[in-house]
Amino acid sequence: MTLIDSHCHFDFGAFDDNREQCWRECRQAGVEQLVIPGVNPAELDVPFGCAESLPGIFAAVGLHPWWVAAWSEQQTPQQLVTALEKYLQHPKCVAVGECGLDGYLDIAIEQQLPWFEQQLKLACDAKLPVIIHVLKAHNRVIELLKKYRLPKGGVIHAFTGSAELGRRYWELGFYLGIGGTITYERARKTRDAVTQLPLQSLLLETDAPDMPLWGHQGQSNSPLYLPEIANCLAQLRGQSVEDIAAQTTANSQQLFGI
């Protein structure tokens, strides 16, 4: 059984002490490939360094909404594109992102928009999929996806919406990233949604070291826990974990070209 962690911040400091050992254990457990999203253009050498040194690891280029305020103080959206473009030809670059809109931040959505749109344009020009972070801004994101019609689509990271919302994204050519949220019984809307959406629309992810699974609260998350998410999804859908693994792996490979 082969699994792909489609969204893992494996470059973060939480993994500095045991990254190589953790990755060996992941591959032994069947997690054979992993995508590291970019969050801060000033630090992209780190995820791409991981991708260069460890087999089966890929990276993406992006500015996460959480870093937009800091970048706005010294850079323009066009300068952001220049900072990202230098990595686009890297053989391990598979996407643009993590980028998007976050309605929970102090910086207004209108101020986040130029930075997000520049990255959507970049994904269109580079013919790469885009990894999208969206909180309290789904209508705005959907409007932009209809406007730009990205040729390679992308993924809505950490999807926790309804089946109806999921279908809207799927119709626009976007996969849905499913992670540890579904392991919590209280996440009824999301658990219900993943039973109604086509398996062809779903990717597995951990978002490690964040978003710990049920039973691991208070601990640092790890790509080692991806099989638990696969098992949970299999139970919710009433399918074998082998079928879940096979289809979600094929989905990630199709999206990222890996």
C-alpha positions as CSV (number, residue, x, y, z in Angstrom):
1,M,0.0,0.0,0.0
2,T,1.4,3.3,-1.1
3,L,0.4,6.7,0.3
4,I,1.3,10.3,-0.6
5,D,1.2,13.2,1.9
6,S,0.0,16.0,-0.4
7,H,0.6,18.7,2.2
8,C,3.2,18.5,4.9
9,H,5.5,21.3,6.3
10,F,8.4,18.8,6.6
11,D,10.8,21.7,6.3
12,F,9.7,23.3,9.6
13,G,12.0,23.3,12.7
14,A,9.9,20.6,14.4
15,F,11.5,18.0,12.2
16,D,15.1,19.3,12.4
17,D,16.3,16.8,15.0
18,N,14.9,13.7,13.3
19,R,13.9,14.5,9.7
20,E,15.9,11.8,8.0
21,Q,14.9,9.1,10.5
22,C,11.3,10.2,10.3
23,W,11.3,9.9,6.5
24,R,12.8,6.5,6.6
25,E,10.1,5.3,9.0
26,C,7.4,7.0,6.7
27,R,8.6,5.1,3.7
28,Q,8.7,1.8,5.6
29,A,5.0,2.6,6.6
30,G,4.0,3.1,3.0
31,V,4.2,6.9,2.9
32,E,6.5,7.1,-0.1
33,Q,6.0,10.6,-1.4
34,L,5.4,14.0,0.2
35,V,4.8,17.6,-1.0
36,I,6.2,20.5,1.0
37,P,4.2,23.7,0.3
38,G,6.1,27.0,0.3
39,V,4.9,29.6,2.8
40,N,7.7,32.3,2.9
41,P,9.6,33.1,-0.3
42,A,12.6,34.2,1.7
43,E,13.0,30.7,3.1
44,L,12.3,28.5,0.0
45,D,15.9,27.1,0.0
46,V,14.8,25.0,3.0
47,P,11.9,23.0,1.5
48,F,13.8,22.6,-1.8
49,G,16.9,21.5,0.1
50,C,14.7,18.8,1.7
51,A,13.5,17.8,-1.7
52,E,17.0,17.5,-3.1
53,S,18.3,15.5,-0.2
54,L,15.5,13.0,0.5
55,P,13.9,10.7,-2.1
56,G,10.2,11.0,-2.8
57,I,9.9,14.6,-1.5
58,F,8.7,17.5,-3.7
59,A,8.2,21.2,-3.0
60,A,6.1,24.2,-4.1
61,V,6.6,27.9,-4.2
62,G,4.3,30.3,-2.4
63,L,3.5,33.1,0.0
64,H,1.0,31.9,2.7
65,P,-1.6,34.5,3.8
66,W,0.0,34.6,7.3
67,W,3.2,36.1,5.8
68,V,1.4,38.6,3.6
69,A,1.5,41.4,6.2
70,A,5.2,41.2,6.7
71,W,5.9,41.1,2.9
72,S,3.5,44.1,2.3
73,E,5.8,46.2,4.4
74,Q,8.8,45.9,2.1
75,Q,7.8,44.2,-1.1
76,T,5.2,44.6,-3.9
77,P,3.2,41.7,-5.4
78,Q,5.2,41.9,-8.6
79,Q,8.5,41.5,-6.5
80,L,6.9,38.4,-5.0
81,V,6.6,36.9,-8.5
82,T,10.3,37.6,-9.1
83,A,11.2,35.9,-5.8
84,L,9.1,32.8,-6.7
85,E,10.1,32.5,-10.3
86,K,13.7,31.5,-9.6
87,Y,12.4,28.2,-8.2
88,L,9.9,27.3,-10.9
89,Q,12.5,25.4,-13.0
90,H,13.7,23.3,-10.1
91,P,13.1,19.6,-11.0
92,K,11.3,19.1,-7.7
93,C,8.9,22.1,-8.0
94,V,5.4,20.7,-8.5
95,A,3.0,23.6,-7.6
96,V,2.5,27.2,-6.7
97,G,1.4,27.7,-3.1
98,E,0.5,27.6,-0.3
99,C,-1.4,30.7,-1.0
100,G,-4.9,32.0,-0.6
101,L,-7.2,34.1,1.6
102,D,-7.8,33.9,5.3
103,G,-10.7,35.8,6.9
104,Y,-9.4,35.2,10.4
105,L,-6.3,37.4,10.0
106,D,-5.9,41.0,11.1
107,I,-5.0,42.0,7.5
108,A,-8.1,42.5,5.5
109,I,-9.1,40.2,2.6
110,E,-8.8,43.2,0.2
111,Q,-5.2,43.6,1.2
112,Q,-4.5,39.9,0.7
113,L,-6.1,39.8,-2.7
114,P,-3.3,41.3,-4.8
115,W,-0.8,38.7,-3.4
116,F,-3.1,35.8,-4.0
117,E,-4.0,36.9,-7.5
118,Q,-0.3,37.3,-8.5
119,Q,0.2,33.7,-7.5
120,L,-2.8,32.5,-9.4
121,K,-1.4,34.3,-12.5
122,L,1.9,32.7,-11.9
123,A,0.4,29.3,-11.7
124,C,-1.4,30.0,-15.0
125,D,1.7,31.1,-16.7
126,A,3.8,28.3,-15.4
127,K,1.1,25.7,-16.0
128,L,1.4,24.4,-12.5
129,P,-1.4,23.4,-10.0
130,V,-2.0,25.7,-7.1
131,I,-2.2,24.8,-3.4
132,I,-4.9,27.0,-1.7
133,H,-5.5,28.0,1.9
134,V,-8.9,29.4,2.4
135,L,-10.8,30.3,5.6
136,K,-14.0,32.4,5.7
137,A,-13.4,33.4,2.1
138,H,-14.8,30.6,-0.1
139,N,-17.0,32.8,-2.2
140,R,-14.1,35.1,-3.1
141,V,-11.8,32.2,-3.9
142,I,-14.5,30.6,-6.1
143,E,-14.9,33.9,-8.0
144,L,-11.2,34.1,-8.6
145,L,-11.0,30.5,-9.7
146,K,-13.8,31.1,-12.2
147,K,-11.9,34.2,-13.4
148,Y,-8.5,32.6,-13.9
149,R,-9.5,29.0,-14.9
150,L,-6.2,27.5,-13.9
151,P,-5.1,25.0,-16.6
152,K,-3.7,22.6,-14.1
153,G,-6.3,23.1,-11.3
154,G,-5.1,22.6,-7.8
155,V,-6.1,21.5,-4.3
156,I,-8.1,23.2,-1.5
157,H,-5.9,22.4,1.4
158,A,-7.4,21.3,4.7
159,F,-11.0,21.1,3.3
160,T,-13.6,21.2,6.1
161,G,-16.6,22.3,4.2
162,S,-19.9,20.7,3.1
163,A,-20.4,18.2,0.3
164,E,-22.0,21.0,-1.8
165,L,-19.0,23.3,-1.4
166,G,-16.7,20.4,-2.2
167,R,-18.6,19.7,-5.4
168,R,-18.3,23.4,-6.4
169,Y,-14.5,23.2,-6.1
170,W,-14.4,19.8,-7.9
171,E,-16.3,21.2,-10.8
172,L,-13.7,24.0,-11.1
173,G,-11.0,21.4,-11.4
174,F,-9.8,21.4,-7.8
175,Y,-9.1,18.4,-5.5
176,L,-9.9,18.5,-1.8
177,G,-7.2,17.9,0.8
178,I,-8.5,15.7,3.6
179,G,-6.5,15.5,6.8
180,G,-6.8,14.8,10.5
181,T,-10.0,16.7,11.0
182,I,-12.0,13.7,9.9
183,T,-10.6,11.7,12.8
184,Y,-12.7,13.8,15.2
185,E,-16.3,12.7,15.7
186,R,-17.4,16.3,16.3
187,A,-16.4,17.2,12.7
188,R,-19.7,15.9,11.5
189,K,-20.1,18.2,8.5
190,T,-16.7,17.2,7.1
191,R,-17.1,13.5,7.9
192,D,-20.4,13.6,6.1
193,A,-18.9,15.4,3.1
194,V,-16.1,12.9,2.5
195,T,-18.7,10.1,2.3
196,Q,-20.7,12.0,-0.4
197,L,-17.9,13.3,-2.6
198,P,-16.3,11.2,-5.3
199,L,-13.1,9.5,-4.1
200,Q,-11.5,10.8,-7.3
201,S,-11.7,14.3,-5.8
202,L,-9.8,13.6,-2.6
203,L,-6.2,13.9,-1.6
204,L,-4.7,12.8,1.8
205,E,-2.6,15.2,3.8
206,T,-1.4,15.7,7.4
207,D,-0.4,19.4,7.4
208,A,2.3,18.3,9.9
209,P,3.6,19.4,12.3
210,D,0.2,21.1,12.8
211,M,-3.3,19.7,13.0
212,P,-2.8,16.6,15.2
213,L,-5.2,13.7,14.8
214,W,-7.7,12.6,17.4
215,G,-5.7,10.6,20.0
216,H,-2.6,12.6,19.4
217,Q,-3.8,15.9,20.8
218,G,-1.1,18.0,22.3
219,Q,1.5,16.3,20.2
220,S,3.4,17.4,17.1
221,N,1.8,16.0,14.0
222,S,3.8,13.8,11.7
223,P,3.5,12.3,8.2
224,L,3.8,9.0,9.9
225,Y,0.2,9.4,10.9
226,L,-1.1,9.5,7.3
227,P,-2.1,5.8,7.4
228,E,-4.4,6.7,10.3
229,I,-6.2,9.3,8.1
230,A,-6.4,6.7,5.3
231,N,-7.9,4.2,7.6
232,C,-10.4,6.7,9.0
233,L,-11.5,7.7,5.5
234,A,-11.9,4.0,4.6
235,Q,-14.2,3.4,7.6
236,L,-16.3,6.5,6.9
237,R,-16.8,5.6,3.3
238,G,-17.2,1.8,3.9
239,Q,-14.4,1.0,1.5
240,S,-11.1,-0.9,1.9
241,V,-8.1,1.1,2.9
242,E,-6.3,-0.4,-0.1
243,D,-8.9,1.2,-2.4
244,I,-8.5,4.5,-0.5
245,A,-4.8,4.4,-0.8
246,A,-4.8,3.5,-4.5
247,Q,-7.2,6.2,-5.6
248,T,-5.8,9.0,-3.4
249,T,-2.3,8.2,-4.5
250,A,-3.3,8.3,-8.1
251,N,-5.1,11.6,-7.5
252,S,-1.9,13.2,-6.0
253,Q,0.2,11.8,-8.8
254,Q,-2.2,13.1,-11.4
255,L,-2.3,16.6,-9.9
256,F,1.3,17.1,-9.1
257,G,2.8,15.1,-12.0
258,I,4.9,12.9,-9.7
